[in-house]
Amino acid sequence: MVHAPERPAPGAPPIRINLYSDTQTRPTEAMKAAMMAAEVGDEQHGDDPTVHLLCDRMAALLGKEAAMFLPSGTMCNVVAINTHCRPGDEVLAHESAHILSSEGGSHAAIAGVQIHPLRGERGMFDAATLRGAIRGRGRYSPPQTLLEIEQTANIGGGAVWPVNQLNELCGIAREQGWATHMDGARLMNACVAAAVPATEMCAGFDTVWLDFTKGLGAPLGAVLAGSEEFIGRAWRWKQRLGGSMRQAGICAAACLYALDHHIDRLAEDHANARALAAGLRQIEGIGVEEPDTNLVYFDPAGAGVGAEALQAALRAEGIAVSALGGRLRACTHLDVSASMIPETLDAIRRLLRP
Ligand SMILES: *Cc1c(COP(=O)(O)O)cnc(C)c1O
């Protein structure tokens, strides 16, 4: 059995419009120049000044005491859950959460926790649902120790959890003595869309992380933040998982560049996503959800075409979208310009014409 990702088929047309994912951005020339100019040291030894600068800025941005640089968002979740939980614990999360579906079972394999999947529209759940999942504290029950929330909810359509709902859920967690963790892969999309500062958005959470490879344009890197005490303990897991790096400042410099130049512009991605959704809504037979942020989920079944067939037809024209659970997802980002939206809509209209 082969587990490695497939390479592009030889002779596949080059991708002209890449709506596949906001992870597919290429570092800009200016970002690369910032990387080349970075002052570096041995990160594992606490000697990389650029990593320190990034962690200090992220702790301030997120309103936490301390932060840690890691290679990926997945590793932020694995480090955080291992630091918060003990084997046999139960984590409460939405049933569509990335930790459940897309991290290779790492939370079962490495942390030894089980995840209690909660239901709710658009990747979100309410206080009644969370309260309904509270178990007794008898010796029969797994100890519930952590509430995990994704901002924005990826499979939920890039939905933005309202900050008062987050505060209410964190209040229940505190009442129960649970820790709280925000998977903030696309946190800045939520902050820009809702015009809420990040400190406020994650004020109720013990820990939070931000991905620099989701629409922020960096080639790698994510930052996990929390209390000084938590980040101190989390370093054992960073080390254990092989996430301690050497001259990582070269990558932290890309993240610092993204903080300065690629946050406010997320509003353009959201406008492009809304334009795409509005155009798709005009095409007969396409079902489309109104996007809160930069992810547009749509279903062409009503036009008599399967999601994967339309995905393949678009790819043959050099337009990449992803197919997820019977729907298509188009993702806007730094490398998608406003003029690519009408071009994409034209191609879809043409391909759906009988
Ligand atoms: C992408 C993503 C992750 C994992 O981040 P990587 O940097 O790809 O490891 C985790 N959670 C959510 C919601 C994501 O979208």
The ligand as an ORCA input file, in Angstrom:
! r2SCAN-3c Opt
* xyz 0 1
  C      -4.267     22.872      8.171
  C      -4.910     22.710      9.483
  C      -4.220     22.114     10.540
  C      -2.828     21.533     10.396
  O      -1.886     22.466     10.009
  P      -0.583     22.027      9.173
  O       0.261     23.243      9.230
  O      -1.057     21.653      7.816
  O       0.008     20.861      9.893
  C      -4.880     22.002     11.749
  N      -6.118     22.484     11.909
  C      -6.806     23.065     10.928
  C      -8.178     23.597     11.179
  C      -6.231     23.197      9.668
  O      -6.931     23.756      8.674
*
